[in-house]
Amino acid sequence: MNIDWSHFPPWASLSGGVLLGLASALFILLNGRILGISGILGGLIPPKRVDALWRLAFLAGLFASPWVFKALAPTSFLSAPRIDANVILLIIAGLLVGLGTRYGSGCTSGHGVCGLARLSPRSFVATLAFMAAGFAIVFVARHLL
């Protein structure tokens, strides 16, 4: 395996991981809720007037953050990933991820970051399943297709 370090800078990845961990910890400490994106989005369907505002604000921040980062970050941090897939395949993949988060009662951020930090056995099993499925798909796509 050969890693293209120009498109995978370890310091950017480390800082992103630290920020995600800090955001998750602050979110649970300040709101008493787990920072799981699918749970936050799912809470809007159907919307409940009581907590719709913070959910919409969170999702707006999630979608706006790449543009804010692009405006503020040094150019050495800005490198666009290359995705070798057509639009239809990406849409199908997104729908399958959405289906998986419903069956798994949460997404990778909820289980992998927050659930593991709380030592949740259910999150441990879910994260193992996410990772195993990802490894299997990459293996099949790269070696058997």
Secondary structure, 3 states (H helix, E strand, C coil): CCCCCCCCCHHHHHHHHHHHHHHHHHHHHHHCCCCCHHHHHHCCCCCCCCCHHHHHHHHHHHHHHHHHHHHHCCHHHCCCCCCCCCHHHHHHHHHHHHHHHHHCCCCHHHHHHHHHHCCCHHHHHHHHHHHHHHHHHHHHHHHHC
